[in-house]
Amino acid sequence: MSNIEKLPIDPIWRQAAINAVEEFQYGEIIPWEWLSEELQLTRPNELLTSDQFQKLQFEQLTRVDGFKEEMLLQYERYLVNVRGQGYRIVEPPHQTREAMAKLQKELRKAINDAMQALVNVNAKALTLDDARENADSRAKLAAFSKLHVRELISGKSERLLIKN
């Protein structure tokens, strides 16, 4: 190659993924410092307005999510967050377990959030039909949670996957 340096690939997370695959192996942690540099995640030097801060956060989240997606889809590297350190590249034999654990956690949270909303409703403001709909929804959610989450945890998720 000549004196001309290779141009970086755009968007920035694609180049970061190429560099990560060259630098990190399965099981290793990609440190936040490395990610911040590669993805150009900057800390502002001055105070930002709320709108400016939200815009900066959104841009940084877009870059990190783009990087994680690129690593998974293009390089088959599944990343899990290691709080305060960075992202660990999951070894292929452990990827299924990690993905299912993430699903279980997110599913439990979603079910709990929905049940909280269904239970903590101002019953005085509901019509009889609204109250019936609410009771039906709570019963359906409870049955779904009991049946499918238990199946998912026990590893018998084929029925759940086929129904969806």
NURO-198923 format. One record per residue: residue in three letters; residue number from 1; x, y, z of N, C-alpha, C in turn. Coordinates in steps of 0.001 Angstrom, whole numbers, always signed. Layout:
# residues N
(r "ALA",NUM,(X,Y,Z),(X,Y,Z),(X,Y,Z))
...
END
This chain:
# residues 164
(r "MET",1,(+841,-1188,+0),(+0,+0,+0),(+884,+1248,+0))
(r "SER",2,(+417,+2311,-577),(+1203,+3538,-684),(+1232,+4286,+636))
(r "ASN",3,(+1689,+5533,+568),(+1770,+6375,+1754),(+400,+6737,+2296))
(r "ILE",4,(-608,+6564,+1487),(-1958,+6931,+1907),(-2459,+5894,+2907))
(r "GLU",5,(-2847,+6380,+4063),(-3355,+5497,+5110),(-4767,+5042,+4746))
(r "LYS",6,(-5111,+3821,+5157),(-6459,+3320,+4890),(-7487,+4208,+5577))
(r "LEU",7,(-8526,+4530,+4859),(-9600,+5331,+5434),(-10430,+4463,+6378))
(r "PRO",8,(-10865,+5023,+7494),(-11704,+4235,+8404),(-13067,+3952,+7774))
(r "ILE",9,(-13631,+2845,+8170),(-14941,+2440,+7670),(-16014,+3195,+8440))
(r "ASP",10,(-17071,+3566,+7743),(-18178,+4291,+8350),(-19400,+3404,+8359))
(r "PRO",11,(-20247,+3372,+9332),(-20182,+4124,+10582),(-19065,+3615,+11499))
(r "ILE",12,(-18753,+4409,+12463),(-17585,+4195,+13319),(-17587,+2827,+14005))
(r "TRP",13,(-18752,+2299,+14324),(-18789,+1016,+15037),(-18354,-148,+14159))
(r "ARG",14,(-18460,-10,+12852),(-17985,-1088,+11966),(-16465,-1212,+12047))
(r "GLN",15,(-15785,-78,+12027),(-14328,-98,+12167),(-13939,-608,+13549))
(r "ALA",16,(-14669,-196,+14583),(-14380,-659,+15949),(-14538,-2172,+16048))
(r "ALA",17,(-15537,-2729,+15382),(-15742,-4181,+15401),(-14588,-4901,+14711))
(r "ILE",18,(-14140,-4388,+13587),(-12990,-4983,+12889),(-11777,-4982,+13820))
(r "ASN",19,(-11544,-3851,+14473),(-10399,-3737,+15376),(-10546,-4665,+16579))
(r "ALA",20,(-11754,-4793,+17097),(-11990,-5661,+18263),(-11729,-7120,+17927))
(r "VAL",21,(-12180,-7551,+16767),(-11974,-8948,+16352),(-10478,-9244,+16208))
(r "GLU",22,(-9723,-8255,+15740),(-8278,-8436,+15609),(-7566,-8438,+16963))
(r "GLU",23,(-8110,-7705,+17931),(-7407,-7496,+19201),(-7865,-8405,+20345))
(r "PHE",24,(-9143,-8808,+20359),(-9679,-9543,+21500),(-10153,-10933,+21094))
(r "GLN",25,(-9952,-11873,+21986),(-10346,-13264,+21767),(-11614,-13573,+22550))
(r "TYR",26,(-12254,-14711,+22235),(-13386,-15186,+23022),(-12984,-15258,+24489))
(r "GLY",27,(-13894,-14844,+25348),(-13650,-14899,+26785),(-13007,-13645,+27343))
(r "GLU",28,(-12432,-12825,+26490),(-11776,-11604,+26965),(-12792,-10475,+27108))
(r "ILE",29,(-12429,-9520,+27952),(-13264,-8338,+28150),(-12728,-7201,+27289))
(r "ILE",30,(-13634,-6585,+26551),(-13297,-5369,+25803),(-13522,-4214,+26783))
(r "PRO",31,(-12456,-3588,+27257),(-12613,-2566,+28300),(-13337,-1316,+27805))
(r "TRP",32,(-14022,-676,+28752),(-14728,+564,+28420),(-13777,+1610,+27866))
(r "GLU",33,(-12553,+1670,+28379),(-11588,+2662,+27895),(-11313,+2445,+26402))
(r "TRP",34,(-11142,+1170,+26027),(-10884,+840,+24622),(-12090,+1220,+23774))
(r "LEU",35,(-13282,+838,+24246),(-14510,+1157,+23504),(-14702,+2662,+23357))
(r "SER",36,(-14465,+3385,+24449),(-14628,+4847,+24407),(-13732,+5476,+23361))
(r "GLU",37,(-12502,+4974,+23279),(-11569,+5519,+22286),(-11986,+5126,+20872))
(r "GLU",38,(-12284,+3852,+20661),(-12633,+3362,+19324),(-13931,+3970,+18801))
(r "LEU",39,(-14897,+4135,+19688),(-16210,+4662,+19277),(-16301,+6178,+19443))
(r "GLN",40,(-15192,+6778,+19878),(-15130,+8221,+20106),(-16264,+8682,+21023))
(r "LEU",41,(-16392,+7974,+22152),(-17378,+8354,+23160),(-16732,+9422,+24037))
(r "THR",42,(-17146,+10641,+23853),(-16498,+11755,+24533),(-17302,+12198,+25748))
(r "ARG",43,(-16555,+12723,+26706),(-17192,+13375,+27857),(-17131,+14873,+27583))
(r "PRO",44,(-18238,+15544,+27765),(-18256,+16984,+27453),(-17348,+17770,+28401))
(r "ASN",45,(-16708,+18799,+27852),(-15837,+19666,+28652),(-16621,+20738,+29389))
(r "GLU",46,(-17797,+21026,+28894),(-18599,+22084,+29511),(-19951,+21508,+29923))
(r "LEU",47,(-20663,+22275,+30718),(-21994,+21859,+31128),(-22930,+21890,+29930))
(r "LEU",48,(-23763,+20880,+29845),(-24699,+20784,+28739),(-26112,+21043,+29235))
(r "THR",49,(-26936,+21518,+28322),(-28352,+21616,+28652),(-28907,+20202,+28686))
(r "SER",50,(-30081,+20044,+29212),(-30722,+18732,+29275),(-30884,+18148,+27875))
(r "ASP",51,(-31302,+18965,+26922),(-31473,+18501,+25542),(-30139,+18077,+24916))
(r "GLN",52,(-29095,+18863,+25143),(-27779,+18515,+24613),(-27273,+17205,+25222))
(r "PHE",53,(-27483,+17044,+26528),(-27038,+15831,+27216),(-27782,+14613,+26680))
(r "GLN",54,(-29100,+14740,+26493),(-29883,+13629,+25953),(-29426,+13274,+24541))
(r "LYS",55,(-29131,+14279,+23739),(-28656,+14036,+22370),(-27315,+13311,+22391))
(r "LEU",56,(-26413,+13720,+23278),(-25114,+13071,+23405),(-25283,+11626,+23871))
(r "GLN",57,(-26130,+11396,+24871),(-26380,+10040,+25364),(-26941,+9154,+24258))
(r "PHE",58,(-27877,+9674,+23491),(-28487,+8908,+22399),(-27434,+8536,+21356))
(r "GLU",59,(-26572,+9480,+20991),(-25520,+9218,+20009),(-24561,+8146,+20517))
(r "GLN",60,(-24198,+8224,+21778),(-23272,+7239,+22335),(-23917,+5864,+22432))
(r "LEU",61,(-25167,+5818,+22837),(-25888,+4548,+22905),(-26025,+3939,+21517))
(r "THR",62,(-26278,+4756,+20523),(-26368,+4284,+19139),(-25054,+3640,+18706))
(r "ARG",63,(-23943,+4251,+19055),(-22641,+3707,+18683),(-22360,+2372,+19384))
(r "VAL",64,(-22646,+2311,+20684),(-22394,+1072,+21434),(-23316,-41,+20923))
(r "ASP",65,(-24586,+268,+20732),(-25522,-740,+20216),(-25131,-1186,+18809))
(r "GLY",66,(-24706,-248,+17976),(-24246,-596,+16633),(-23034,-1517,+16683))
(r "PHE",67,(-22122,-1238,+17596),(-20935,-2073,+17778),(-21328,-3481,+18212))
(r "LYS",68,(-22209,-3579,+19200),(-22639,-4894,+19687),(-23342,-5677,+18581))
(r "GLU",69,(-24180,-5014,+17813),(-24893,-5678,+16720),(-23925,-6121,+15625))
(r "GLU",70,(-22979,-5282,+15297),(-21977,-5620,+14284),(-21149,-6824,+14730))
(r "MET",71,(-20756,-6834,+15994),(-19969,-7957,+16526),(-20760,-9260,+16428))
(r "LEU",72,(-22060,-9205,+16721),(-22879,-10415,+16691),(-23186,-10854,+15259))
(r "LEU",73,(-23689,-9957,+14455),(-24171,-10341,+13127),(-23058,-10582,+12115))
(r "GLN",74,(-21995,-9817,+12179),(-20923,-9960,+11186),(-19796,-10887,+11638))
(r "TYR",75,(-19577,-10955,+12964),(-18422,-11713,+13462),(-18805,-12816,+14446))
(r "GLU",76,(-20099,-12991,+14661),(-20625,-14023,+15561),(-19955,-13974,+16929))
(r "ARG",77,(-19837,-12759,+17464),(-19274,-12530,+18794),(-20379,-11915,+19643))
(r "TYR",78,(-20904,-12703,+20577),(-21974,-12229,+21458),(-21326,-11547,+22656))
(r "LEU",79,(-21737,-10328,+22933),(-21149,-9545,+24012),(-22113,-9437,+25182))
(r "VAL",80,(-21581,-9602,+26393),(-22371,-9380,+27599),(-21666,-8326,+28441))
(r "ASN",81,(-22460,-7484,+29043),(-21938,-6401,+29856),(-21318,-6950,+31139))
(r "VAL",82,(-20137,-6459,+31447),(-19494,-6737,+32729),(-19449,-5384,+33423))
(r "ARG",83,(-20365,-5214,+34366),(-20577,-3902,+34994),(-19261,-3257,+35440))
(r "GLY",84,(-19090,-2012,+34969),(-17931,-1228,+35355),(-16652,-1572,+34624))
(r "GLN",85,(-16662,-2625,+33786),(-15431,-3035,+33110),(-15521,-2915,+31595))
(r "GLY",86,(-16617,-3387,+31005),(-16758,-3371,+29558),(-17664,-4494,+29105))
(r "TYR",87,(-17337,-5107,+27974),(-18126,-6208,+27427),(-17236,-7438,+27261))
(r "ARG",88,(-17733,-8571,+27731),(-17025,-9838,+27576),(-17519,-10510,+26305))
(r "ILE",89,(-16586,-11056,+25528),(-16938,-11820,+24329),(-17216,-13247,+24795))
(r "VAL",90,(-18454,-13670,+24670),(-18874,-14979,+25168),(-18335,-16072,+24252))
(r "GLU",91,(-17774,-17105,+24883),(-17298,-18253,+24131),(-18495,-18959,+23513))
(r "PRO",92,(-18379,-19453,+22272),(-19516,-20080,+21590),(-20242,-21160,+22406))
(r "PRO",93,(-19539,-22034,+23144),(-20277,-23055,+23903),(-21162,-22477,+25016))
(r "HIS",94,(-20889,-21232,+25423),(-21652,-20607,+26508),(-22678,-19595,+26000))
(r "GLN",95,(-22690,-19358,+24696),(-23555,-18311,+24133),(-25032,-18620,+24325))
(r "THR",96,(-25435,-19876,+24134),(-26843,-20238,+24288),(-27307,-19964,+25713))
(r "ARG",97,(-26514,-20398,+26673),(-26871,-20208,+28091),(-26979,-18720,+28427))
(r "GLU",98,(-26023,-17936,+27940),(-26031,-16490,+28202),(-27252,-15819,+27572))
(r "ALA",99,(-27579,-16211,+26342),(-28731,-15618,+25647),(-30031,-15967,+26362))
(r "MET",100,(-30157,-17211,+26806),(-31372,-17624,+27514),(-31477,-16946,+28879))
(r "ALA",101,(-30356,-16768,+29558),(-30365,-16077,+30848),(-30814,-14630,+30675))
(r "LYS",102,(-30339,-14000,+29610),(-30749,-12615,+29325),(-32247,-12560,+29026))
(r "LEU",103,(-32726,-13504,+28229),(-34152,-13556,+27917),(-34978,-13736,+29181))
(r "GLN",104,(-34583,-14657,+30041),(-35321,-14900,+31279),(-35391,-13637,+32132))
(r "LYS",105,(-34260,-12964,+32266),(-34212,-11738,+33065),(-35140,-10667,+32490))
(r "GLU",106,(-35050,-10457,+31175),(-35868,-9430,+30536),(-37351,-9793,+30551))
(r "LEU",107,(-37647,-11076,+30379),(-39034,-11529,+30395),(-39641,-11357,+31787))
(r "ARG",108,(-38890,-11744,+32803),(-39383,-11555,+34184),(-39660,-10084,+34467))
(r "LYS",109,(-38740,-9217,+34050),(-38921,-7781,+34288),(-40151,-7265,+33558))
(r "ALA",110,(-40318,-7667,+32301),(-41470,-7209,+31528),(-42774,-7699,+32155))
(r "ILE",111,(-42798,-8945,+32597),(-44007,-9492,+33232),(-44289,-8760,+34539))
(r "ASN",112,(-43258,-8537,+35330),(-43449,-7817,+36593),(-43937,-6392,+36363))
(r "ASP",113,(-43363,-5706,+35387),(-43793,-4335,+35081),(-45250,-4302,+34630))
(r "ALA",114,(-45618,-5240,+33752),(-47002,-5281,+33264),(-47967,-5608,+34403))
(r "MET",115,(-47596,-6569,+35260),(-48485,-6933,+36366),(-48649,-5765,+37326))
(r "GLN",116,(-47578,-5028,+37589),(-47681,-3845,+38458),(-48690,-2851,+37888))
(r "ALA",117,(-48637,-2630,+36583),(-49553,-1692,+35938),(-50988,-2210,+35978))
(r "LEU",118,(-51155,-3522,+35829),(-52501,-4107,+35836),(-53106,-4135,+37235))
(r "VAL",119,(-52291,-4353,+38241),(-52788,-4457,+39615),(-53040,-3082,+40219))
(r "ASN",120,(-52170,-2137,+39946),(-52245,-812,+40558),(-53007,+158,+39659))
(r "VAL",121,(-54265,-163,+39432),(-55122,+676,+38608),(-56221,+1241,+39510))
(r "ASN",122,(-56626,+2453,+39243),(-57684,+3076,+40035),(-59017,+2422,+39668))
(r "ALA",123,(-59422,+1455,+40453),(-60627,+677,+40165),(-61887,+1546,+40146))
(r "LYS",124,(-61874,+2637,+40884),(-63042,+3525,+40931),(-63282,+4217,+39582))
(r "ALA",125,(-62234,+4322,+38788),(-62353,+5009,+37502),(-62672,+4042,+36360))
(r "LEU",126,(-62882,+2751,+36659),(-63150,+1751,+35628),(-64634,+1462,+35504))
(r "THR",127,(-65050,+1250,+34283),(-66406,+749,+34069),(-66390,-748,+34381))
(r "LEU",128,(-67545,-1364,+34376),(-67623,-2799,+34621),(-66861,-3569,+33535))
(r "ASP",129,(-67003,-3138,+32284),(-66272,-3780,+31187),(-64758,-3592,+31333))
(r "ASP",130,(-64343,-2389,+31738),(-62916,-2139,+31949),(-62374,-3031,+33062))
(r "ALA",131,(-63141,-3168,+34126),(-62714,-4009,+35256),(-62598,-5471,+34827))
(r "ARG",132,(-63540,-5936,+34012),(-63481,-7310,+33492),(-62247,-7511,+32611))
(r "GLU",133,(-62000,-6545,+31738),(-60830,-6625,+30869),(-59547,-6673,+31697))
(r "ASN",134,(-59494,-5854,+32742),(-58321,-5830,+33609),(-58137,-7177,+34314))
(r "ALA",135,(-59218,-7724,+34851),(-59141,-9022,+35542),(-58715,-10126,+34573))
(r "ASP",136,(-59266,-10115,+33364),(-58879,-11104,+32348),(-57392,-10981,+32001))
(r "SER",137,(-56944,-9770,+31838),(-55543,-9539,+31493),(-54614,-10001,+32607))
(r "ARG",138,(-54994,-9725,+33856),(-54166,-10202,+34980),(-54117,-11716,+35009))
(r "ALA",139,(-55258,-12369,+34777),(-55302,-13836,+34777),(-54457,-14404,+33640))
(r "LYS",140,(-54554,-13802,+32455),(-53758,-14269,+31309),(-52271,-14107,+31575))
(r "LEU",141,(-51896,-12968,+32120),(-50490,-12717,+32394),(-49960,-13674,+33468))
(r "ALA",142,(-50745,-13912,+34486),(-50331,-14849,+35539),(-50171,-16259,+34974))
(r "ALA",143,(-51112,-16675,+34138),(-51028,-18013,+33532),(-49826,-18100,+32593))
(r "PHE",144,(-49624,-17070,+31789),(-48464,-17048,+30888),(-47175,-17153,+31684))
(r "SER",145,(-47086,-16355,+32723),(-45882,-16341,+33543),(-45630,-17706,+34165))
(r "LYS",146,(-46671,-18280,+34733),(-46518,-19565,+35420),(-46109,-20666,+34442))
(r "LEU",147,(-46754,-20729,+33297),(-46509,-21800,+32345),(-45223,-21585,+31549))
(r "HIS",148,(-45130,-20482,+30868),(-44045,-20290,+29911),(-42716,-19941,+30555))
(r "VAL",149,(-42729,-19120,+31596),(-41462,-18783,+32227),(-40879,-20033,+32878))
(r "ARG",150,(-41714,-20855,+33488),(-41230,-22097,+34086),(-40662,-23014,+33002))
(r "GLU",151,(-41336,-23104,+31846),(-40826,-23922,+30737),(-39492,-23392,+30232))
(r "LEU",152,(-39405,-22075,+30149),(-38182,-21454,+29659),(-37020,-21756,+30600))
(r "ILE",153,(-37266,-21654,+31883),(-36227,-21913,+32876),(-35810,-23377,+32854))
(r "SER",154,(-36762,-24272,+32682),(-36438,-25694,+32707),(-35831,-26169,+31389))
(r "GLY",155,(-35809,-25293,+30387),(-35224,-25675,+29105),(-36220,-26285,+28142))
(r "LYS",156,(-37490,-26293,+28499),(-38515,-26864,+27628),(-39241,-25732,+26912))
(r "SER",157,(-38504,-24967,+26135),(-39078,-23778,+25515),(-39588,-24018,+24098))
(r "GLU",158,(-39566,-25238,+23615),(-40006,-25488,+22240),(-41442,-25033,+22030))
(r "ARG",159,(-42318,-25342,+22990),(-43716,-24958,+22847),(-43873,-23448,+22796))
(r "LEU",160,(-43132,-22744,+23635),(-43179,-21287,+23649),(-42735,-20733,+22304))
(r "LEU",161,(-41654,-21249,+21765),(-41137,-20732,+20501),(-42088,-21023,+19337))
(r "ILE",162,(-42713,-22163,+19332),(-43624,-22542,+18246),(-44875,-21672,+18278))
(r "LYS",163,(-45396,-21359,+19456),(-46621,-20560,+19553),(-46436,-19151,+19053))
(r "ASN",164,(-45234,-18612,+19159),(-45016,-17226,+18756),(-44740,-17133,+17337))
END
